[in-house]
Amino acid sequence: MTNSRICTASGLAVSVIQLSPLIVIFLIPLTIGIGLDIFELFGEAPFALALCAPLAFVLLRRFSPRALAHPLAAL
């Protein structure tokens, strides 16, 4: 009984390994399409905010009163 379980698990593992490149190839355009649909649906402002938010957080942390009082605290 354990031999059939090992063979089944090995067969499924080989199938997953062989199909993974195809899944990645088809998921990349799908993800880009979904992203463009969301961009078209909600507009440019949220997208620009999402791109600029990390920069704003870094600048706010760097120039916060705590960071200016203790220069090593912002690192």
N, C-alpha and C positions, 0 to 999 in steps of 0.2 A: 504494500500500500504506500509506503514512503517513497518508493521508486517512481510511482506515477506522479506524486506531488512534486518531487524534484524535477522531473521532466516537464511538468506543466509550468512550474515557476521559471525554469530555464527557458522554455519556449516563449513565455510571455516577456521575459527580460530581453531576449533577442529581438522579438517583434517591436518592443518599445524603442530599443536602440536603433533599429533600422527605420522606424517611422519618425523619429524625432527630428531629423533634418527637414523632412517634408512638412511637419507641423510648424517648425520655425519659419520656413520659407513662406507658408501661407498665412501665418499669424502676423508677420511684420506688415504687409500691405493692409490687412484687416485693421490692425491697431492704428495705422496712419489714417485710414479712412474714418474710423470712429473719432479720432482726434480732430480731424478736419470738420466732421459733422458737428461736434461739440463747439468748435471754434465758430462755425457759421451760425449755430443756433443761439449761442449766448453773446456773441460779439467779441470785439477786440479788447475791451476794457478789462474783463477778468483775466484774459490771457496775458495781457501786459502786466497786470498786478502779480500774477503767478510767476512771471519771469523776473520781475524787479523785487519781489519780496525778500529773497535771500540777501541781495545786496543791501537793502534797507536795514535788515536785521544786523548785518555785519557793521554797517556804519553807525547805527544806533548803539550797538554794544561798544564799539570803539570809542565813541565820543560821549558816553554816558558819564555822569558825575563820579560814579564809582570807579570807572576805568581811568578817569583823569586823576583821581586821588591816589589810586594804586596802579601804576603802569603795568605791573605783571598780572593783575587780576583779569584783564581783558584778553589775555592770550589763552 
